[in-house]
Amino acid sequence: MAMAQRAAGSLLRRSLGLAPPTSQRALSASAAPAAAAPAAAEGEAAKAKRAKKKNLFDVVQFLPDWGVGYKVAKTTWRDVSYQITKINLYKDGRHGKAWGIRHKAGVQVADAPIKISGVNKRGWKYIKASQKTVQDTPKVEMPAAA
């Protein structure tokens, strides 16, 4: 009976944090997760470093003339794009308004430019113009000078 009371008393002291941990408790499996914790922290850090999506002005700022004449679209849109005709930037250079000609499935929908909605929201991409490659261009043969 005295043994049971002593075991219950030590259990109560350990649960309240009054007694030092026993050697069995110190050598438990808690050492293994501590070694795995840095690897998990690296994986979380890689997820945290994911690049932010860009708004329209972040995308076109490096294009000539702020992207006027170039095609852009939101990443979620299918077969819809705008050819930028006018940009009105605010002083910070990261926000503003834009107008463009709408294209659907590569075909121009309207002749007049309209205001592009959602230009300050993130998720814009630049659509590379269909550039002719050297293979598509017919070779021009120069007459040989005799």
Residue pairs with C-beta under 8 A, 6 or more apart in sequence:
10 19
13 19
14 21
14 22
14 25
52 122
53 75
53 122
53 123
53 124
54 122
54 123
54 124
55 94
55 95
55 119
55 120
55 121
55 122
55 123
55 124
56 72
56 98
56 116
56 119
56 120
56 124
57 66
57 87
57 89
57 93
57 94
57 95
57 96
57 119
57 120
58 94
58 124
59 67
59 72
59 124
59 125
59 126
60 66
60 67
60 70
60 72
60 84
60 87
60 126
61 67
61 93
63 70
63 126
66 84
66 87
66 89
67 84
67 87
67 126
68 84
68 85
68 86
68 87
69 83
69 84
69 85
70 83
70 84
70 126
70 127
70 129
71 81
71 82
71 83
71 84
71 103
71 126
71 127
71 129
72 81
72 82
72 84
72 100
72 124
72 125
72 126
72 127
73 80
73 81
73 82
73 124
73 125
73 127
74 118
74 121
74 123
74 124
74 125
75 123
75 124
75 125
76 123
79 104
79 105
79 106
80 102
80 103
80 104
81 102
81 103
81 127
82 98
82 100
82 101
82 102
82 103
82 116
83 100
83 101
83 103
83 108
84 98
84 99
84 100
84 116
85 99
85 100
85 101
85 113
86 98
86 99
86 100
86 113
87 96
87 97
87 98
87 99
88 96
88 97
88 98
89 95
89 96
90 96
95 120
96 119
96 120
97 115
97 119
98 115
98 116
98 119
99 113
99 114
99 115
99 116
100 113
100 114
100 116
101 108
101 109
101 110
101 111
101 112
101 113
101 114
102 108
102 109
102 110
102 114
103 109
